[in-house]
């Protein structure tokens, strides 16, 4: 299943900016919008904007959908956030 998901969604994921990938990783670690804003030195409004762009680019409808992208494309960024 993951191979099929990877092939079907590679181009979508490739469209994410570096910052959007970072936001996805932080979300997957359970950080709130406020925590992400503080961590990334941006405003809460900017975090909302990034989340909207991520949702549009990936076509996700739920947090579960986003987590699937995170797992298959290794977007957790855990090594960068410790």
N, C-alpha and C positions, 0 to 999 in steps of 0.2 A: 504493500500500500504506500509506503513512504517513497519508493522509487517513482511510482506513478504520480504522486502528489508533487514530488520534486520536479519532474519533467513538465507537468502541467502549469506550475507556478514559478518556475525559475525566472522568467522574464519580468513578472510582477515584482518579485523580490529584488531583482537587479535595479529596478527603478527607485528604490529607497535611497535617500541620501545617507551620508554617514551619521548625521544627527538623528535621523529617523530610526536608523538601526539601533543607535544607542538608546533611544526612548523605548523601543520595543523590548530591548534587553532589560531595561529597568522595570518596565511593566511586568515582564515575566517573572521578575524576582519579588513581585508583590508591592512595589513602591507605589505610593499614591501620587496624584498629580502635583500636590504641594511638595512632596519629598523630591520628586523628579526636578521640579523647578529650582529648588534649593541646591540639589546635587549638581545640576548642569548650569547653574548661575544664569537662569533665564526666568522670565515671568511666567506666572500660571497661564496667562493668555497665550503665550508662545507654546507652552506644552499642549494646550487644547488645540492650537492650530496644527502642530505636528501630528497629534493623534488623529485629527480629521483627515490630514493628507495620507497618513498611513492606512487608514480605513478605506479611503478612496482608491489608493494604489493597489492594495491587496484584495480589495473587494470583500473584506471581512464584515460579518454582521454581529459577531459575538466575541467575547474574551476567549472562549474556547477556540474559535477559529484562529485568533491571533496566536494563541499558544501552540497551535499546530505548526504555524509558520516558524515560530521560535525554535521548536524542537527539530524540525526537518532541516532548516537552514542554519542551525546553530547560532542563533542571534542573542544568546543569553549574556554575552560579554562579562561573564563572572570574573574573569581574570583582570578586567579593567575597573571593576567596581568594589574591590575588596580593600 
